[in-house]
Amino acid sequence: MTETFAVIDFETNGDMPRSGGRPTEIAAVLVQNGRIVDRYQSLMNAGVYVPYYIEELTGISNAMVRNAPPVARVMTEVFDFVGSAKLVAHNASFDKIFWDAELARLNRRRTVEFACTVLLSRRVFPNIPNHKLGTLVRHFDLPMSGQAHRALADAEVTAHLLLHLIAELKRMGQRVNLNLISHELLTKIQRMPRTQLEQCLARHVAAAS
């Protein structure tokens, strides 16, 4: 059965949840069978102030947030939209914290690990100078459909990066007859040293046979 990946991206007021940080926008992009199949995006009002430097970075103003739907409604909608899809984000340690914090407010919780395209790109493409999203977009000429630092544009380009990573892993795995790049395998890869990537692919194939 083909897995569906949900690529998540948050924009926030600049603080972490433990310091009162809340999201201002979220997008989720669904990827299946090598292509983007659906999208969700919404601003949200969590009752927080957006500092000027965040407005300059994202283009999201306090007026936009004030007129947005309540955060609880948006998070309920996006949680239902994602469903059982496997979670992915660029620099997932950031998005994971907000995803978990906002779901906790709804008495819901995450049941799968996030795959992180930063960690994966470090292991699959170790010779790139850095693994910031903008650097990877330029290096691989990934399609960018909107303004950087807006949730939907960043989630979509991360989805294209995910597909690029999967294609490269399939190429690398040809020698050991690796045909399917699963979310389980991606989370294994991101936890291991770069020098063990080929062994990880071989062990994964052996375990599945």
PENOR-V551018 format. One record per run of one state. SS is the DSSP state (A for helix, B for strand, O for the rest). FROM is the first residue (numbers start at 1). TO is the last residue. If there is no record, write none. Layout:
SS|FROM|TO, SS|FROM|TO
//
This chain:
O|1|3, B|4|12, O|13|16, A|17|19, O|20|22, B|23|32, O|33|34, B|35|43, O|44|44, B|45|45, O|46|51, A|52|58, O|59|61, A|62|66, O|67|69, B|70|70, A|71|82, O|83|85, B|86|89, O|90|91, A|92|105, O|106|114, B|115|116, A|117|124, O|125|132, A|133|140, O|141|150, A|151|176, O|177|182, A|183|190, O|191|193, A|194|208, O|209|209
//
